[in-house]
Amino acid sequence: MVLPAPENLLLKAHLEILDHLQLQVGNSEKWIQEAVIGNQAVTSPRTILGLGKVLSALVAMEIDDIHRFSCLSESYVPMSAWFPAPMPQVVKSAMATCYPPATAG
C-alpha cells in the first residue's frame, strides 16, 4: 500500500523522529547503567515492584546512601515483603537500626 505524497512524507518524517528518539533513549539508558556500576544502593530500589534497572538506578542516584535517613519509612518495610526478591543487606541493617527486635520481658 502506497500513501499519497503529503501523507507519505509525514509518515516518513515521523518514523525518522521515532528512530532518533529510540537512539537517544538507548544512549540515556546506557549512560545511567554505566553511572551506577558497583553502586550497592541500586539493589534496594530493585526490591520495589515495577522498578527495573533504569528506574531503580535513577532512584538510587536521587536517594544516595539509604543510611543517610534517620529511619526507613514504615511503608517501605511491608512493601519489600511483597516481593520474592531477597531484601538487600543494606536495607536489613537500616531496618535493624530503626526497628530493633522486641526483647522478651
Secondary structure, DSSP 8 states (H G I E B T S, - for coil): ----HHHHHHHHHHHHHHHHHHHHHHHHHHHHHHHTTT-GGGTTGGGSTT--HHHHHHHHHHH--GGGSSS--TTHHHHHHTSSS---HHHHHHHHHHS------
